[in-house]
Amino acid sequence: MRVLVIEDEGALREQLVQSLRQAGYAVDATDRGEEGAYMGREYPVDVAVLDLGLPDIDGLEVLNRWRDAGFDFPVLVLTARGRWDEKVEGLENGADDYLAKPFHMEEVLARLRALVRRSSGWATRVLMAGPITLDTGTHQVRVGERELELTAYEYRLLEYLMLHAGEVISKTTLAEHLYDEETDRDSNVVEVLVGRLRRKLDPDSDFAPIETLRGRGYRLRAATTDA
Ligand code: CA
């Protein structure tokens, strides 16, 4: 999951970046509205955290530019405490949720998880595909009764595939949503990662949860089956 953070307060931005990375997101961040507006158009953003008070252009202007250009990824707006007018304006301008400063990091993480799930059509915290269950809150993953130990990247990969279960996803798209702009991305790495995840999900080749579609990418089987 790729998250874009636009926040000009240095310490807060760093805290957001660290917490989001720890929570398993690929994170791109900036302190400028212009640059943020550009990143939102050019990067494959899954969700954005947008501060409204920025030094160059207003956060609302950034949001307007994205929405006018047809970008509809969910946006969590950060407002100054007590600025109800900002909240209303933000929601009217296409923000999906807002949070007043100061806030707890857990609150940001919970809001973002909810936004990402909703934009993928999931109403609940626990995602399911066949015998696989993934708890987006605790990061616990099970196949039937068996609990899996996944690395951070294996978890990211599985979460992305589950949020898009039934869709064909190219290696390039996967790489773009798993790694931030500063990370060297290579589709071979995605292949290796998919291989490792497959062996953990399905060590005895019982139900082959991840299909390979030659030249097109991967697809997680969406149908619920007995493990
Ligand atoms: Ca600010």
Residues whose N, C-alpha, C, O or C-beta is under 5 A from the ligand:
A	BS01	CA	D8 E9 D51 G53 L54
